């Protein structure tokens, strides 16, 4: 028998965690260990057939950090639509936004954490 799909996704997620981008590492400094308003975040977490950059499972909020390759990306639109159909909200931030305006990014995340669930 082959490796289960779930095991494969978990191994991919672990590899992604071990090879995070500089921007992901920077944002993670502010999200890990319940540092943001006491909310728990996970990074490189599998959901369905996807792996998300960051997620708060309690509030069902996904945070994606994107580089220029994601500009007007149809796959991202389909992916976000699928997440929304599953009851998740997706926040997307550009790399340069995270690196140059971390307080603004964190404030956007805070607002979403405290807004009523969809």
N, C-alpha and C positions, 0 to 999 in steps of 0.2 A: 504494500500500500504506500502511496505517496504521502508527502507531508500535507496535512490539512491546510485549506486555504487560509483559515484564521491564523494558524501558526506562521504561514508565509508572510501574511500582512504584519504580524507582530515583529517578525525578524526585519522586515523592511522598515518599519517604524523605528526599531532600535537603531538600525543603521543610519536613518535620517537624524535621530537624536544625537548620535555620535558625530555626525558630520553637518551640524547646523551651520547656517550662514552666519556671518558676523552680525547681521541685522537681527536674526532670530535670537542669537545669544544675548544681544543688547536688550531686546524686549523681555526676554526670559528673566533677566536680572530683576525686573520690576514685577513680574507675575509669579515667580516661584515662591514656595513657602508661605502662601497666603498673604503675601505682602500688600496686595491691592485690596484694601477694604475687607480683608479676611476671607476672600473668595479663593477657592482652590482651582487652579488651572493645571491642565495636563498639556504636554507638548508632543507633537508628532503622534497623534492618537488616531487609531483606525475607527472609521464609521462606515458601515456598508462596504462598498468597494473602494473607498477613498481613505486617505490619511490627511488629517488637517494639521495645520501648524500648531495652533493652540485651541483649547476648548475648556469652557466651564460647563460641566455636565449638569450642575444644579439649575442653572438659568438657561441652559441649552444655547450658549453663545459660542460661536466659532470665530476665531481671529486668524486671518490670513495675512501674511506679509509678502508682498509681491515686488518683483523686479519688472523691468521694462518688457520682458517676454510675455507678460500677462495683459498688456495693453490690448483692449478689445478682443479678448480671447474667448471664442465661442465655447470651448470646453469648460472654462470657468463659469460661464453663464449657465450651462447645463448642470454643472456640479452644484452651484449655488441654488438653483431651482430644486434639485433633488433634496438638498439639505432643508430647504424651506418646507418642502412637502413632508419631511420627517419631523417638522416642528422646531427646527433650529433657526437661529438668526445668524447671519454672516456679516462680519465687519472686515473690510479689506483696507489695508494701509500700504502705501508705497514705501519701499525701502528708505528713500530719502526723507519721507515724512517721519518715520520712526527715528531716524538718526539725527534729524535737525529740529524736531518738534515733539520730543517724547512726552512732555507735559500735556500737550494737546491731544496726543494719541491716548494717553492714560485717562484723560478727562472724558473722551468719547467712549472709552470702554466703561468707565464708572457710570456714565449716564445710561448706557445700555443695561448694565447690571441692575440698576435701580428702577428702570422703566418696567411697566407692567408687561408680563409675558404676552406673546401674540395669541 
